[in-house]
Amino acid sequence: MPRLRLRYRAEHRPLLVLTDTPDPKCPECRGEGGWVEDHGDGTGAYAGTDAYPCTCWNPDHPERQVPIPRWIARRLFGWTEPFHSNEPPF
């Protein structure tokens, strides 16, 4: 079950961004979504780092951007229309 985090973003137009987050109560990763391990080669020298995602979270889920109607963004977030825009009016 995804745990969604909501963020407001207004670069060219107002957006509501939904992203999946790790489980904050996970006993394995303690809410960090995974862990990293350094490993060495046969001589003991550093050979790299491996990242392991936890099973409580899937980092491959893309974030979803939901456009907010302009009149709602003006009222709730104080958004103002940019002076110049390269987006079509429809």
C-alpha positions in Angstrom: 0.0 0.0 0.0 1.6 3.3 -1.0 2.1 6.1 1.4 1.6 9.3 -0.6 3.4 12.6 0.1 1.8 15.7 -1.3 3.8 18.7 -2.4 2.8 21.9 -4.2 4.9 23.0 -7.1 4.3 26.0 -9.3 7.0 26.6 -11.9 5.0 27.3 -15.0 1.6 26.2 -13.9 0.3 25.0 -10.5 0.8 21.3 -9.8 0.1 18.9 -7.0 3.0 16.3 -6.9 2.2 12.8 -5.4 5.2 10.6 -4.5 5.4 7.3 -2.7 7.4 7.3 0.5 8.9 4.4 2.6 7.0 3.1 5.7 8.2 5.2 8.7 7.5 2.2 11.0 9.5 -0.4 9.1 11.7 -2.4 11.4 14.3 -3.2 8.7 15.1 0.3 7.3 13.6 2.5 10.0 11.8 4.6 7.4 14.8 5.4 5.2 13.7 3.1 2.3 16.8 1.0 2.2 20.5 0.8 3.1 23.9 1.0 1.6 26.8 -1.4 2.1 30.5 -0.8 1.3 32.4 -3.8 0.1 36.0 -4.6 -0.7 37.9 -6.8 -3.0 40.2 -9.8 -2.0 43.0 -7.4 -0.7 40.7 -5.4 1.5 40.7 -2.3 -0.7 37.5 -0.4 -1.3 35.6 -1.9 -4.3 32.3 0.0 -4.3 29.0 0.6 -2.6 25.8 -1.3 -3.2 22.4 0.2 -2.4 19.6 -2.2 -1.4 16.0 -0.9 -1.3 13.7 -2.2 1.4 10.6 -4.2 0.7 8.4 -1.6 2.3 9.0 0.8 -0.6 9.4 0.7 -4.3 11.6 3.6 -5.5 10.7 2.8 -9.1 7.2 4.3 -8.8 7.2 7.6 -10.7 5.9 10.7 -9.1 2.6 11.8 -10.4 1.9 15.5 -11.2 -1.7 16.5 -11.1 -2.5 20.0 -12.5 -4.5 22.3 -10.2 -7.1 24.5 -11.8 -5.8 28.1 -11.9 -8.7 29.6 -9.9 -8.0 27.1 -7.0 -4.3 27.9 -7.1 -5.0 31.6 -6.9 -7.3 31.3 -3.9 -5.5 28.6 -1.9 -1.8 29.2 -2.7 -1.7 32.8 -3.9 -0.4 31.7 -7.3 -0.1 34.4 -10.0 -0.1 33.8 -13.7 3.4 34.2 -15.3 3.9 37.1 -17.6 5.2 35.0 -20.5 4.3 31.4 -21.2 5.1 28.9 -23.9 2.1 26.7 -23.2 -0.9 26.7 -25.5 -4.1 28.4 -24.1 -6.2 25.2 -24.2 
